[in-house]
Each structure stands twice: as C-alpha cells, then as structure tokens.
Amino acid sequence: MTSPAALQTIAVVGAGTMGAGIAQLCLQAGYRTLLYDVSQNMLLRGQQGIDAGLGKLVEKGRMSATDRDAALERLAITHDLEKVQADIVIEAVVEKMSVKHQLFIDLAAINSTATILASNTSTFPITQLAAPVPHPERVVGMHFFNPAPLMPLVEIISGVTTAPEVSERVRQLAVALGKKPVLAADAPGFIVNRVARHYYVESLKALEENVAPLETIDELLESAGFRMGPFKLMDLIGVDTNFAVTSSLYEAFHYDPKFRPNRIQQQKVDAGHHGRKSGRGFYQY
Ligand SMILES: NC(=O)c1ccc[n+]([C@@H]2O[C@H](COP(=O)([O-])OP(=O)(O)OC[C@H]3O[C@@H](n4cnc5c(N)ncnc54)[C@H](O)[C@@H]3O)[C@@H](O)[C@H]2O)c1
C-alpha cells in the first residue's frame, strides 16, 4: 500500500443521487475524479447535476468561477468500465448485493491490488460485500449522507477482512474532503440507517392507518425540530432507494417486524414515483 498522501485519483461508480454528489465533493477538494455509470443517460444527468451544484456555489459566492472551471476540468466521465482505474473507487450503485458483488469482482480484475474498493452501501455488511472479491482486505465501507456535498458525516466501516491501513486511508480521505468521519461497526445499517429507519417505517405505518395525511405528518415532525419530514426526506433520498434499504434491513434483522417494508412505499416504487429524481414521489416536483 502506498501512503495516504499518494491517493490522487478517485473513481466514482454510479452517477445517481449519491454518486454525482460524491464526485462533486471530490472535485471541490481538488481530486481528479472519474465518474462512471452503466446508463449513459444517468451519466449525463450526473454531469449536469455536478455542473449545477458547482454553479450554485459560485452564485452564493462560496466558490470562484475560476475554481469552478478548474474543478470541472478535473472531471472525466466514462461509460466504459475498463477505464475505471484509480487509487480508490467509491461505489454508489443500486442497493443490490448481487450488482455490487459483480461490480467489485470486475473492478478487482481491472485495477491493481492496491486500489481501495469503497462502498457507499446503506445497509450491507462490508464483510459480506468483500467475501467474493479478490484481495478483500481493500474493501471498506465509506457511507456518505444525502446531499453528499453538504452533509458532514461519513461512516467508515471495516469488515472482518478489511486491512486497518485501508480504513485509515479512507478516514483520512474523508477528512481531506472536509467531512467528519465516524468509525462504525460492521452491523446491518451501521449506525444512522439502523436508528433512522423507524422515522420512515413508523411514519408510513401512521399514514397506512389514516392517523394523519402525509403533509400533516411532515409538518408536525418539522415543527418538532426535524429538518425535513419523513415523506419529504424519502422523496429526497429516492423512494426506491429508501425502500431497498428498508427491505435489506428487514432481511438482515431476520424479518423483525419493526423493519417491515410498507405496501404504500412498494406501490410508489412500482409506479415509478421515485421522488425528486423522477419528478414525483409522495409529492409532485
Ligand atoms: N439516496 C440516498 O440518500 C443514499 C444515502 C446514502 C447511501 N446511499 C446508497 O448509495 C447507493 C446509490 O444510491 P442512490 O440513491 O445514488 O441511487 P440512484 O438510484 O440515484 O443511482 C444509482 C445509479 O447506479 C447506476 N447503476 C446501476 N447498476 C450499475 C452498475 N452495475 N454499474 C454502474 N452503475 C450502475 C444506475 O444507473 C444509477 O445511475 C446505494 O447503495 C444506496 O443505498 C443512498
């Protein structure tokens, strides 16, 4: 392994809600960043999102136009997985274990054994994720929060096989990105998603039982001090992603009913009402 200072190139795999935000953050911090997605459309949307995100910083006077242009010059996008070679790959694709496994196996074949493979998974134990990957000691959890350029916390998760120097390098990278890293145990959902799950699950149950309309539930929780009500937050996260996370935790906790996914949310996913990213979720955008 090279020293942390030698971490120079970052590849972000998955250009959706999280991948585009993470790539923006890396660019802002001065890293050469390669963004990859299987979908050409998502790749272009991701690039536009980064452009818009940096543009907002310029508008607000938080970044100069020159620095924005330099950041955009450090960005490369690709639709060709063979080109995804970097010192660290941060994976932010759909929350499906089989997809993440295949991707890491493919990335391991393309990259050197020193390349760190970090996952932004919300729920999957890193030990399970690393198991079929050649050189599993370089697989680590690096869990950002949405929106990635703004939220300060990053959970760093070591699996049983993760080398301590790998998690340390990732912790140092999080600091270099201006984040507050927190080391979390390799348990399903780590810390935040495990605890926060009930914010969504219980609110959906209240909606299902006609306790109150969703707008009222949101308003009440916001007036109680939460920055966003649960339904607005699910729309921001992605209703599909939030549903996948709940389903994964339900399974991981051996079908404990307190994590049971809700039919109302399932229907939203089936209808393609995935939240802000699709123009409609619990609210219309
Ligand atoms: N949305 C959130 O608030 C949030 C927060 C923290 C972590 N996460 C986690 O981040 C990951 C991504 O979530 P998201 O909300 O950005 O999802 P998203 O649906 O917005 O984007 C997922 C992207 O992955 C791409 N993709 C799918 N399969 C791929 C493959 N094999 N190779 C390359 N790209 C592929 C899709 O085309 C899509 O662009 C998930 O693991 C999720 O649990 C999400």
The ligand as an SDF file (V2000), in Angstrom:
LIG
                    3D

 44 48  0  0  0  0  0  0  0  0999 V2000
  -30.0550    8.1690   -1.7630 N   0  0  0  0  0  0  0  0  0  0  0  0
  -29.5350    8.3200   -0.5570 C   0  0  0  0  0  0  0  0  0  0  0  0
  -29.9780    9.1830    0.2340 O   0  0  0  0  0  0  0  0  0  0  0  0
  -28.3860    7.4670   -0.0980 C   0  0  0  0  0  0  0  0  0  0  0  0
  -27.6390    7.8820    1.0050 C   0  0  0  0  0  0  0  0  0  0  0  0
  -26.5260    7.1280    1.3960 C   0  0  0  0  0  0  0  0  0  0  0  0
  -26.2050    5.9720    0.7000 C   0  0  0  0  0  0  0  0  0  0  0  0
  -26.9740    5.5870   -0.3640 N   0  0  0  0  0  0  0  0  0  0  0  0
  -26.5490    4.3780   -1.0850 C   0  0  0  0  0  0  0  0  0  0  0  0
  -25.8580    4.7920   -2.2600 O   0  0  0  0  0  0  0  0  0  0  0  0
  -26.0700    3.8400   -3.3110 C   0  0  0  0  0  0  0  0  0  0  0  0
  -26.6720    4.5530   -4.5130 C   0  0  0  0  0  0  0  0  0  0  0  0
  -27.9050    5.1400   -4.1390 O   0  0  0  0  0  0  0  0  0  0  0  0
  -28.5470    6.3420   -4.9880 P   0  0  0  0  0  0  0  0  0  0  0  0
  -29.6380    6.8850   -4.1410 O   0  0  0  0  0  0  0  0  0  0  0  0
  -27.4770    7.2260   -5.5060 O   0  0  0  0  0  0  0  0  0  0  0  0
  -29.2040    5.5060   -6.1880 O   0  0  0  0  0  0  0  0  0  0  0  0
  -29.7070    6.0550   -7.6160 P   0  0  0  0  0  0  0  0  0  0  0  0
  -30.8310    5.1580   -7.9830 O   0  0  0  0  0  0  0  0  0  0  0  0
  -29.9470    7.5110   -7.5870 O   0  0  0  0  0  0  0  0  0  0  0  0
  -28.4440    5.7960   -8.5590 O   0  0  0  0  0  0  0  0  0  0  0  0
  -27.9200    4.5170   -8.7620 C   0  0  0  0  0  0  0  0  0  0  0  0
  -27.0790    4.5450  -10.0160 C   0  0  0  0  0  0  0  0  0  0  0  0
  -26.4060    3.3070  -10.1760 O   0  0  0  0  0  0  0  0  0  0  0  0
  -26.3690    3.0200  -11.5520 C   0  0  0  0  0  0  0  0  0  0  0  0
  -26.0460    1.6040  -11.7140 N   0  0  0  0  0  0  0  0  0  0  0  0
  -26.8320    0.5460  -11.5230 C   0  0  0  0  0  0  0  0  0  0  0  0
  -26.1220   -0.5920  -11.7250 N   0  0  0  0  0  0  0  0  0  0  0  0
  -24.8830   -0.2220  -12.0660 C   0  0  0  0  0  0  0  0  0  0  0  0
  -23.6910   -0.9350  -12.4000 C   0  0  0  0  0  0  0  0  0  0  0  0
  -23.6570   -2.2490  -12.4180 N   0  0  0  0  0  0  0  0  0  0  0  0
  -22.5950   -0.2210  -12.7110 N   0  0  0  0  0  0  0  0  0  0  0  0
  -22.6250    1.1370  -12.6980 C   0  0  0  0  0  0  0  0  0  0  0  0
  -23.7190    1.8640  -12.3770 N   0  0  0  0  0  0  0  0  0  0  0  0
  -24.8240    1.1720  -12.0730 C   0  0  0  0  0  0  0  0  0  0  0  0
  -27.7200    3.4400  -12.0850 C   0  0  0  0  0  0  0  0  0  0  0  0
  -27.7080    3.6390  -13.4720 O   0  0  0  0  0  0  0  0  0  0  0  0
  -27.9220    4.7470  -11.3090 C   0  0  0  0  0  0  0  0  0  0  0  0
  -27.4060    5.8550  -12.0030 O   0  0  0  0  0  0  0  0  0  0  0  0
  -26.9520    2.7420   -2.7190 C   0  0  0  0  0  0  0  0  0  0  0  0
  -26.1340    1.7210   -2.2350 O   0  0  0  0  0  0  0  0  0  0  0  0
  -27.6520    3.4530   -1.5700 C   0  0  0  0  0  0  0  0  0  0  0  0
  -28.0770    2.5770   -0.5570 O   0  0  0  0  0  0  0  0  0  0  0  0
  -28.0430    6.3150   -0.8010 C   0  0  0  0  0  0  0  0  0  0  0  0
  1  2  1  0
  2  3  2  0
  2  4  1  0
  4  5  1  0
  4 44  2  0
  5  6  2  0
  6  7  1  0
  7  8  2  0
  8  9  1  0
  8 44  1  0
  9 10  1  0
  9 42  1  0
 10 11  1  0
 11 12  1  0
 11 40  1  0
 12 13  1  0
 13 14  1  0
 14 15  2  0
 14 16  1  0
 14 17  1  0
 17 18  1  0
 18 19  2  0
 18 20  1  0
 18 21  1  0
 21 22  1  0
 22 23  1  0
 23 24  1  0
 23 38  1  0
 24 25  1  0
 25 26  1  0
 25 36  1  0
 26 27  1  0
 26 35  1  0
 27 28  2  0
 28 29  1  0
 29 30  1  0
 29 35  2  0
 30 31  1  0
 30 32  2  0
 32 33  1  0
 33 34  2  0
 34 35  1  0
 36 37  1  0
 36 38  1  0
 38 39  1  0
 40 41  1  0
 40 42  1  0
 42 43  1  0
M  CHG  2   8   1  16  -1
M  END
$$$$
